[in-house]
Amino acid sequence: FNPLYIKGKNMTKLGMDGPLEEVLLKYRKLGTSSWKPGLTDTPSTEPMNYLSSTAYEDNYGFSSLQWLLEGIAEEGEYEITLATKCTSAVNAPEEVKGFQESIITGIYDVTRPAQYGEPIPLRRDIVVGEEISVFFTEDMLCTLPFTFEIRVNIEGTSYNDLDKRYLHIICEGKRIGFQFDWGQIDPSVVVGKEFEVEIGALSNSNGDIYSSLRDKNDNPMDPLKG
């Protein structure tokens, strides 16, 4: 963030007119000591310098660069910082030669979640009050209100498009479980009926189907149906 932007001094101008030479992003794997320069590939692979012409600075003074991580960094948790380098007079104190911003942490995770095993119960019939659970390979995004959709179609009944309003849902870690809200569904009507469950499918105004199932780091997965 550049607080001088409102005074007409964008990052490029600061680099041209003042002692500021570089504003670099650095990162390191959590638990390690050596910092690595962040790299961008727009248009060629080079250090992420926010004074460069490839950096985009918006009308509020926030600058951004495309961070190249694929094939360079392993998935995991990282510490991230910004460091500046300035020109200075001979024998100037270290504090005027550069500055390092406070460290933040971030997670690099591009592994998409997948269904783990079969839903339980494994048998084809369930009893009133029994939960149906689906398991995943990653911790799912379980923040309330739930952003994923669940729909149930009970064949041969008027309960042919039940959504979350008719279900009790639990989402915790690698599991999503649900059971019917029997206060709104007549058990005598559905006993012995087959049903189909769809988890995660949403449609936009054009009728295109997309998935609302995501893991806690926002990696999507295809909707489930069965």
TORBALUM-654042 format. One line per 5 residues: their letters; for each residue x, y, z negated of N, C-alpha, C. Coordinates in steps of 0.02 Angstrom, whole numbers, plus 32768, in hexadecimal, padded with zeros to 4 digits. Layout:
<sites>
a	X,Y,Z,X,Y,Z,X,Y,Z  ...
</sites>
This chain:
<sites>
fnply	802A,7FC4,8000,8000,8000,8000,802C,803E,8000  801C,806D,802B,8042,80AB,8032,8018,80E6,8019  8024,80FF,7FDD,7FFB,8136,7FC2,8008,8178,7FE6  803D,817D,800E,804C,81BB,8032,8029,81BE,8076  8004,818A,8087,7FE3,8188,80C8,7FB3,81C4,80D1
ikgkn	7F90,81D5,809B,7F5F,820B,80A0,7F81,824F,80AB  7FC3,8251,80A1,7FE9,828E,80AD,800B,828D,80F1  7FF6,825D,811A,8011,8259,815E,8053,8235,8164  8067,8212,812F,80A7,81EE,8130,809A,81A3,8132  8092,8188,816E,8088,8140,8173,80CB,811C,8169
mtklg	80C9,80D9,8169,8106,80B3,8159,813D,80C1,818C  812B,80C5,81CB,815E,80D2,81FE,817F,8115,81F4  8157,8148,81E3,8173,818B,81D8,819F,818C,819A  818B,8167,8166,81B5,8164,812A,81F9,8146,813A  81FA,8114,8166,8239,80F5,8179,8265,8123,81A3
mdgpl	8245,814E,81CB,826A,817B,81F7,8284,81B8,81D2  825C,81D2,81A4,826C,8213,8185,8290,820E,8143  828D,81D5,8122,82A9,81D1,80DF,82DE,819C,80D8  82F2,818F,809A,8327,815E,808D,830E,8116,8091  82CC,810C,8099,82B1,80C8,8099,82C6,80A3,80D8
eevll	82E7,8069,80D0,82FF,8043,8109,82D3,8005,8117  82BF,7FE3,80E2,8299,7FA4,80EA,8266,7F9D,80B3  822E,7F7D,80C3,81FE,7F66,8091,81F1,7F1D,80A4  8210,7EEF,8080,8210,7EA9,8093,81E6,7E7E,8063  81C3,7E4D,807F,81A2,7E1B,8055,81D3,7DE2,8048
kyrkl	81D6,7DCC,800A,8200,7D93,7FF7,81D6,7D62,7FCF  81E9,7D23,7FD3,81C3,7CEF,7FAE,81F2,7CB7,7F99  81DB,7C91,7F68,8201,7C57,7F52,81D0,7C25,7F34  81E1,7BE6,7F3A,81B8,7BB1,7F1D,81B9,7BB9,7ED1  817F,7BB1,7EB2,817A,7BB9,7E6A,81AA,7B88,7E48
gtssw	81D3,7BA2,7E1B,8204,7B78,7DF8,8249,7B7A,7E16  8252,7B9D,7E4F,8293,7BA5,7E6E,82AC,7BEC,7E63  82EC,7BF8,7E73,830A,7C39,7E64,831A,7C63,7EA2  8321,7C44,7EDB,8338,7C68,7F17,82FC,7C83,7F3F  8300,7CC3,7F50,82CD,7CE3,7F78,82DA,7CD8,7FC2
kpglt	82A5,7CCF,7FE9,82AA,7CC9,8031,8283,7D03,8051  829B,7D1C,808B,8275,7D51,80AC,8238,7D34,80CF  81FF,7D55,80C8,81C5,7D42,80EF,81D1,7D52,8138  81B9,7D28,8165,81C5,7D31,81AC,8182,7D3D,81D0  8185,7D66,8204,814B,7D71,822F,815F,7D5E,8276
dtpst	812F,7D4C,82A0,813E,7D39,82E5,8118,7D63,8316  810D,7DA3,8305,80EA,7DD0,8333,8117,7E0B,8345  8136,7E0C,8381,8132,7DD7,83B4,8168,7DA2,83AE  819D,7DB0,838A,81D4,7D80,8382,81DF,7D73,8338  8200,7D3C,8328,820C,7D2B,82E2,823F,7D5A,82C3
epmny	8229,7D7D,8290,8254,7DAE,826E,823B,7DB7,8227  8265,7DD4,81FB,824F,7DE0,81B5,8212,7E0E,81B3  81E8,7E04,8181,81AC,7E2D,8179,81BF,7E70,815B  81CC,7EA0,8186,81DE,7EE3,8171,81A3,7F11,817F  8186,7F2C,814B,814A,7F55,8153,8158,7F9A,8170
lssta	8197,7FA9,817E,81A9,7FE5,81A3,81AD,7FD9,81EE  81A8,7F9A,8203,81B0,7F8A,8249,8172,7F9F,8271  817B,7FA4,82B2,8144,7FB9,82DE,810F,7F83,82E3  811E,7F45,82CF,80EC,7F0F,82D4,80BD,7F0F,8298  80CD,7F35,8264,80A0,7F38,8229,8064,7F64,823A
yedny	802A,7F50,8222,7FEC,7F76,822C,7FDA,7F9A,81EB  7FD3,7FDC,81EF,7FBF,8003,81B5,7F7B,8022,81C2  7F4A,8012,8196,7F06,802A,81A2,7EFD,8072,818A  7EC1,808C,818F,7EB3,80D2,817F,7EB5,80E1,8134  7EC0,80AD,810B,7EC4,80B7,80C3,7F0B,80AF,80A8
gfssl	7F3A,80A0,80D6,7F7F,8098,80C1,7F94,8051,80B0  7F69,8020,80BE,7F7A,7FDA,80B2,7F9A,7FBD,80F1  7FD4,7F9E,80E9,7FF8,7F81,8121,7FF3,7F34,8120  7FF4,7F16,815C,7FF0,7ECE,8160,801D,7EB4,8198  8035,7E77,818F,805C,7E53,81C0,8046,7E0A,81C0
qwlle	804D,7DE9,81F9,803E,7DA2,81FD,8078,7D7A,81DF  806B,7D54,81AB,809F,7D2D,8188,80A4,7CE8,81A8  80DE,7CD8,81C2,80EA,7C97,81E1,80FF,7C65,81AC  80D3,7C34,81A0,80E2,7C01,816D,80E5,7BBB,818A  80BE,7BAD,81BD,80BB,7B6A,81DA,8100,7B55,81F3
giaee	8116,7B1A,81DC,8157,7B00,81F0,8191,7B1D,81CA  8184,7B4D,819D,81BA,7B6D,8177,81B3,7B5F,812D  8177,7B69,8113,816B,7B5F,80CB,8142,7B20,80BE  8153,7AFE,8089,812B,7AC5,8073,80ED,7ADE,804F  80B9,7AB4,804F,807E,7AC6,8027,8091,7AC6,7FDD
geyei	8074,7AF5,7FB9,8083,7AF9,7F71,8077,7B3E,7F57  808E,7B4B,7F1A,8084,7B8A,7EF8,80C4,7BB4,7EFD  80BC,7BF4,7F0D,80F6,7C1F,7F19,80F0,7C60,7EF1  812B,7C7D,7EE4,8130,7CC1,7ECA,813F,7CEF,7F05  8120,7D2A,7F05,8125,7D58,7F3D,8133,7D9E,7F22
tlatk	815E,7DC2,7F46,816D,7E06,7F32,817E,7E31,7F6F  817E,7E72,7F67,8196,7EA1,7F9A,81D5,7EC3,7F7F  8205,7ECC,7FAB,8244,7EED,7F97,8255,7F23,7FCA  826A,7F5C,7FB2,827E,7F92,7FDF,82CA,7F9A,7FDE  82E3,7FB5,8015,832A,7FC5,8019,832F,800D,8032
ctsav	8358,8036,8010,835D,807C,8021,83A6,808F,802E  83B0,80C0,8059,83F2,80DE,805F,83FD,810C,8024  8439,8111,800E,8446,813B,7FD3,848D,8156,7FD7  8499,8187,7FB0,84DB,81A5,7FAD,850D,8174,7F8D  854C,817E,7F9C,8581,8154,7F7F,857E,8159,7F34
napee	8585,8120,7F12,8586,811B,7EC9,8543,812C,7EA9  850D,812C,7ED1,84CA,8138,7EB5,84B6,80FD,7E88  848E,8109,7E55,8478,80D2,7E29,844D,809F,7E50  844C,8062,7E37,842A,802C,7E5A,83E0,803A,7E63  83C0,805D,7E33,8378,8067,7E37,8362,8092,7E71
vkgfq	8391,80B6,7E91,837D,80DE,7ECB,8391,80BB,7F0C  83AE,8080,7F07,83C1,805A,7F42,838A,8029,7F58  835A,801F,7F2E,8325,7FF0,7F3F,82F8,7FE3,7F04  82C2,7FC0,7F11,8290,7FB2,7EDD,826E,7F70,7EED  8261,7F49,7EBA,823C,7F0A,7EC3,81FA,7F0F,7E9F
esiit	81C4,7F01,7EC2,8181,7F03,7EA6,8177,7EC9,7E76  8145,7ECE,7E4A,8135,7E97,7E1C,8122,7E59,7E44  812D,7E1F,7E27,8124,7DDF,7E49,80DC,7DC7,7E41  80C0,7DAF,7E77,807E,7D8E,7E75,8087,7D46,7E8B  8056,7D1C,7E7E,8059,7CD6,7E93,8022,7CC8,7EC7
giydv	8030,7C9A,7EF2,8000,7C85,7F25,8009,7C3D,7F37  7FD6,7C1F,7F54,7FD8,7BD9,7F67,7FD4,7BD3,7FB3  8001,7BAC,7FCF,7FFF,7B9C,8017,7FE3,7B55,801E  7FA6,7B50,8037,7F83,7B10,803D,7F5C,7B11,807E  7F6F,7AE6,80AC,7F4B,7AE1,80EC,7F2E,7A9C,80F8
trpaq	7F2F,7A71,80C4,7F14,7A2E,80CA,7EC9,7A2F,80C2  7EA5,7A19,80F6,7E5C,7A19,80F3,7E44,79E0,80C7  7E0F,79EB,80A0,7DF3,79B5,8078,7DD1,7981,80A3  7DCB,7945,8088,7DA9,790F,80AB,7D81,78E7,8077  7D4F,78C3,808E,7D29,7899,8061,7D55,7860,8049
ygepi	7D50,7851,8009,7D78,781B,7FEA,7D4A,77E1,7FD9  7D52,77AA,7FFD,7D29,776F,7FEF,7CE1,777A,8003  7CB5,774F,7FE9,7C6E,7751,7FF7,7C49,7774,7FBE  7C10,7793,7FCE,7BE7,77B0,7F98,7BD0,777A,7F68  7BC4,778D,7F2A,7BA9,775E,7EF9,7B64,7776,7EE3
plrrd	7B38,7748,7ED3,7B42,76FF,7ECE,7B4D,76E0,7F13  7B71,76A8,7F14,7B82,7687,7F53,7B46,7662,7F71  7B17,764F,7F47,7ADC,762B,7F61,7AAE,765B,7F87  7A80,7641,7FAD,7A56,7669,7FD9,7A1B,768A,7FB5  7A0A,7672,7F79,79D1,768E,7F56,79E8,76B1,7F16
ivvge	79C4,76E5,7F01,79D3,7707,7EC3,7993,7706,7E98  799D,770F,7E57,7964,7711,7E2A,7958,775A,7E16  791B,7767,7DFE,7909,77AB,7DE9,7939,77C3,7DB3  7955,77FE,7DBB,7983,781A,7D8B,79CC,7809,7D97  79DA,77E2,7DCC,7A1F,77CF,7DDA,7A40,7803,7E08
eisvf	7A80,780E,7DFB,7AA6,7840,7E22,7AC6,7820,7E5F  7ACA,7847,7E95,7AF0,7834,7ED0,7B2F,7860,7ED1  7B69,7842,7ED7,7BA8,7867,7ED4,7BD2,7859,7F12  7BF2,788F,7F2A,7C21,788A,7F62,7C64,78A3,7F49  7C99,7881,7F5C,7CDC,7892,7F44,7D08,78AA,7F7E
ftedm	7D39,78D4,7F6D,7D63,78F4,7FA0,7DAD,78ED,7F8D  7DD9,78FA,7FBE,7E21,78F5,7FB2,7E3E,7934,7F94  7E18,796A,7F93,7E2F,79AA,7F78,7DFB,79C4,7F46  7E12,79EE,7F17,7DE2,7A11,7EEC,7DB9,7A40,7F17  7D76,7A3D,7F0F,7D4A,7A63,7F3A,7D3A,7AA8,7F1C
lctlp	7D22,7AD5,7F47,7D0E,7B18,7F31,7CCB,7B12,7F0C  7CCD,7B16,7ECB,7C92,7B09,7EA1,7C79,7B47,7E7E  7C8E,7B82,7E93,7C78,7BC0,7E72,7C2D,7BCA,7E7B  7C0D,7BDD,7E44,7BC5,7BED,7E47,7BBB,7C35,7E60  7B88,7C42,7E88,7B59,7C11,7EA5,7B7B,7BE8,7EDB
ftfei	7B68,7BA8,7EE0,7B88,7B7C,7F11,7B7F,7B98,7F58  7BB5,7B98,7F7E,7BB3,7BB2,7FC2,7BA4,7B7C,7FF5  7BA7,7B3C,7FE1,7B98,7B06,800F,7B4E,7AF5,800C  7B35,7AD8,8041,7AEE,7AC5,8045,7AE8,7A79,803F  7AB2,7A63,801F,7A9F,7A1C,801E,7A56,7A18,8033
rvnie	7A48,79EC,8063,7A03,79E1,807A,79F5,7996,807A  79B8,7985,8066,79A3,793F,8061,7961,7937,8087  795F,7904,80B1,7922,78F2,80D5,790A,78AD,80BE  78D1,78AB,809D,78B5,786B,8087,7882,7855,80BC  7893,7822,80DF,786B,780C,8119,7826,77F5,8104
gtsyn	77F4,7805,812F,77B0,77EF,8123,778C,7816,80ED  77A8,7850,80D9,7788,787A,80A6,7788,78C2,80BE  7768,78ED,8097,776A,7935,80A6,77AA,7955,808D  77D3,792E,8068,7813,7947,804F,7848,793D,8085  7841,7961,80BC,786D,7954,80F5,78A4,7988,80FF
dldkr	78A8,79B9,80D4,78DF,79EA,80DA,78EC,7A0A,8096  78FE,79E0,8066,790A,79F8,8022,794F,7A1A,801F  7951,7A56,8004,7990,7A79,7FFC,79A2,7A7D,7FB2  79D1,7AA9,7FA1,79EA,7AAD,7F5C,79B5,7ABF,7F29  797E,7ADC,7F3F,7949,7AEF,7F11,7926,7AB1,7EF3
ylhii	792C,7A78,7F14,790B,7A3B,7EFE,793C,7A08,7EE1  797A,7A1E,7ED5,79AE,79F1,7EBE,79D2,7A0D,7E81  79EA,79E0,7E57,7A19,79F2,7E22,7A5E,79DF,7E3B  7A8D,7A10,7E3C,7ACE,7A06,7E5B,7B06,7A13,7E29  7B38,79E7,7E2B,7B75,79F1,7E05,7BB0,79F0,7E35
cegkr	7BDB,7A22,7E2F,7C19,7A24,7E56,7C52,7A2E,7E26  7C7F,79FE,7E22,7CB7,7A03,7DF5,7CF3,79DD,7E12  7D2A,7A01,7E1A,7D67,79E2,7E35,7D5C,79C4,7E79  7D68,7984,7E7E,7D63,7960,7EBE,7D20,793E,7EC8  7CED,7952,7EA2,7CAC,7931,7EA6,7C73,7963,7EAE
igfqf	7C44,7952,7EDB,7C04,7974,7EDE,7BCE,793F,7ED2  7BA5,794C,7EA0,7B6F,791D,7E8F,7B2D,7940,7E8D  7AF8,791B,7E9C,7AB5,7939,7E99,7A82,7903,7E89  7A49,7919,7E70,7A0F,78EE,7E6A,79D1,7919,7E75  799A,78F9,7E82,795D,791D,7E91,7942,793F,7E52
dwgqi	7923,7979,7E5C,78FF,799A,7E27,78B9,797B,7E25  78B1,794B,7DF8,7872,7925,7DF7,7837,794F,7DDE  7844,798B,7DC7,780D,79B7,7DB6,77EB,79D3,7DF4  780D,79CF,7E2D,77F1,79E9,7E6C,77E3,79B2,7E9F  77F8,7975,7E8F,77F0,793D,7EBE,77CB,7905,7E9B
dpsvv	7798,78EC,7EBA,776F,78B6,7E9E,7792,7873,7EA9  77AA,7852,7E73,77CE,7813,7E7C,77A4,77DE,7EA0  7762,77DE,7E93,7738,77A9,7EB1,7736,77AF,7EFD  7744,77EB,7F18,7742,77F5,7F60,7782,77DE,7F82  77BA,77E2,7F5E,77FB,77D6,7F7E,7819,7791,7F6E
vgkef	77FE,776E,7F3C,7819,772D,7F2A,7815,76FD,7F65  784D,76DE,7F75,784F,76AF,7FAD,785C,76CF,7FF1  7862,7711,7FF3,786C,7734,8032,78B7,773D,8040  78C9,773B,807F,790E,774A,8093,7917,7795,8098  7953,77AD,808C,7960,77F5,8090,79A5,7801,80AE
eveig	79AD,783D,80CA,79EC,7852,80E9,7A04,7891,80C7  7A45,7894,80BA,7A63,78CD,8098,7A95,78F0,80C6  7A93,7932,80C8,7AC3,7959,80EE,7AE1,798D,80C0  7B24,798E,80BC,7B47,79BC,808F,7B74,79E9,80B9  7B6B,7A2A,80B0,7B99,7A5A,80CE,7B85,7A79,8110
alsns	7B4F,7A63,812F,7B3C,7A7D,8171,7B13,7ABD,816A  7B28,7AF1,818D,7B04,7B30,8192,7B01,7B44,81DB  7AD1,7B6D,81ED,7ACC,7B85,8232,7AC7,7BD1,8232  7AE3,7BF0,8267,7ADF,7C39,826D,7AA3,7C4C,8297  7A9D,7C8D,82A7,7A63,7CA5,82CB,7A5F,7C89,8312
ngdiy	7A98,7C71,832D,7A98,7C53,836F,7A89,7C08,836F  7A7F,7BED,8332,7A72,7BA6,832C,7AB1,7B7B,832A  7AEC,7B9A,8327,7B2A,7B74,8323,7B33,7B59,82DD  7B48,7B1A,82D8,7B52,7AFA,8298,7B9A,7B04,8281  7BA2,7B18,8242,7BE5,7B1E,8225,7BE3,7B03,81DE
sslrd	7C1D,7AF8,81C2,7C21,7AD7,8181,7C28,7B0A,8149  7C05,7AFE,8112,7C0C,7B26,80D6,7C33,7B01,80A0  7C4E,7AC7,80B1,7C76,7AA0,8082,7CBF,7AB7,8085  7CDA,7ACC,804C,7D1F,7AE3,804A,7D3E,7ACD,8008  7D81,7AC4,800B,7DA3,7AB4,7FCD,7DB2,7AF5,7FA8
kndnp	7DD0,7AEF,7F6D,7DD8,7B2B,7F42,7E07,7B5E,7F60  7E30,7B49,7F93,7E5D,7B78,7FB5,7E41,7B8D,7FF8  7E00,7B81,8002,7DDA,7B99,803C,7DE9,7B74,807C  7E04,7B37,8078,7E0C,7B0E,80B4,7DC9,7AEB,80C3  7DB0,7AF0,8101,7D6F,7AD3,8111,7D72,7A89,8122
mdplk	7D39,7A68,8120,7D33,7A24,8139,7CF1,7A1F,815D  7CEB,79ED,8189,7CAE,79E3,81AF,7C74,79D0,8181  7C37,79E3,8193,7BFD,79CE,816A,7BF8,7982,8166  7BDA,796A,8130,7BCF,7923,8125,7B86,7912,8130  7B7A,78D8,814D,7B35,78C3,8159,7B31,7877,8152
g	7AFE,7860,812D,7AF7,7817,8126,7ABF,7805,80F8
</sites>
